[in-house]
């Protein structure tokens, strides 16, 4: 079985195959590749690299995305394992690490979008937006990549829900609930941090 292809038609079988037959190096590679591929479109139109060369921009973008992607993977492994156990799951962190790597596979297939964007727009892709839609991309390409990325992201969430469910021996819906609880936790923590910063600024 080749997970890069079977994930589209047999997601559950593919996840079980990865958990049963792969080492932790496999999801590590998947997460790393996915992070590098996603980095181009994630940093597009942010205007953070004005004045830098394309080469320097790409080095910074790729390096920062790789670090954040791997760090995020580590966080979700711990969070999904603990939250899942609170919901009656029986999974381990090792199995969660293997299974969640599968959710990165669909995003790997978006690599051509980033390559095409770099070829068309170069350094302008990362500059401060000047277009009417808040982007330096053409309207056609912007909507094309947006819908493609959205569709694949949704499928990735389905795969991740199944992965959590398989590891914890419960349903994909409970796996989805595990993700939602984690997201709610992140939102609450973010609000608390921002509120604290705002209060400090008002007190100065």
C-alpha positions, -999 to +999 in steps of 0.1 A: +000+000+000+012+035-009-003+059+016+003+089-007-024+075-031-045+052-009-054+080+016-078+094-010-099+062-014-091+042+018-083+067+045-091+044+075-072+015+060-043+038+052-042+051+088-042+016+102-014+006+078+008+035+089+001+028+126+009-009+122+038-009+097+056+025+099+082+040+123+079+075+137+103+087+110+076+083+085+051+108+099+080+130+108+089+132+071+052+137+061+047+166+085+080+181+075+072+179+037+037+192+043+049+222+064+075+231+037+049+229+009+022+249+028+047+276+038+046+294+005+008+300+004+006+306+042+030+335+040+017+349+007+004+385+008+014+391+044+039+418+035+065+406+061+094+404+037+093+437+019+128+446+008+142+411+010+154+390-019+133+360-031+160+336-020+162+351+016+124+352+018+121+315+008+148+305+033+131+323+062+096+310+052+107+274+048+127+273+080+101+289+101+073+268+087+093+236+093+099+245+129+063+255+136+049+225+117+069+200+137+062+219+170+025+219+162+026+182+155+042+176+189+015+197+206-014+179+189+000+145+197-001+153+234-034+172+232-053+146+212-040+117+233-050+133+266-083+148+255-092+115+238-086+096+270-109+120+288-135+110+262-130+073+269-101+066+244-073+041+249-047+054+225-010+061+231+012+091+220+032+069+197+002+057+178-013+092+178+020+105+163+019+078+136-018+083+128-019+121+127+009+120+101-017+107+077-036+139+078-006+157+063-006+136+031-035+155+013-017+188+017+014+174+001-005+172-031-009+210-031+028+214-039+022+225-076+001+255-064+031+269-045+055+262-073+032+279-099+026+309-075+064+314-072+069+311-109+041+336-117+047+363-090+082+358-075+090+380-045+058+400-052+039+370-038+052+379-003+049+417-005+023+439+009-009+434-011-020+460-036-048+442-053-085+449-047-089+416-029-060+421-005-037+399-026-010+403-052-023+373-071-046+375-100-083+372-092-085+339-111-055+323-095-065+336-060-099+320-061-086+288-078-060+282-051-084+292-023-110+267-032-085+239-038-068+246-005-102+247+013-114+215-002-082+196+007-081+211+042-116+198+048-106+164+036-076+166+059-099+173+089-119+142+080-087+121+079-075+136+112-109+128+128-106+092+116-070+090+128-079+101+163-109+077+164-088+048+152-060+054+178-085+058+206-109+030+194-139+052+191-158+069+163-145+095+139-172+118+153-157+116+187-123+121+171-137+153+156-150+163+190-115+158+204-102+183+178-130+208+186-123+207+223-086+213+216-094+242+194-118+257+220-090+254+246-066+273+223-092+300+217-098+304+255-061+306+262-056+331+234-084+353+247-069+352+282-034+361+270-047+389+247-069+402+276-039+403+299-018+421+274-046+446+268-051+452+305-013+458+310-013+483+282-043+502+296-026+503+330+006+519+316 
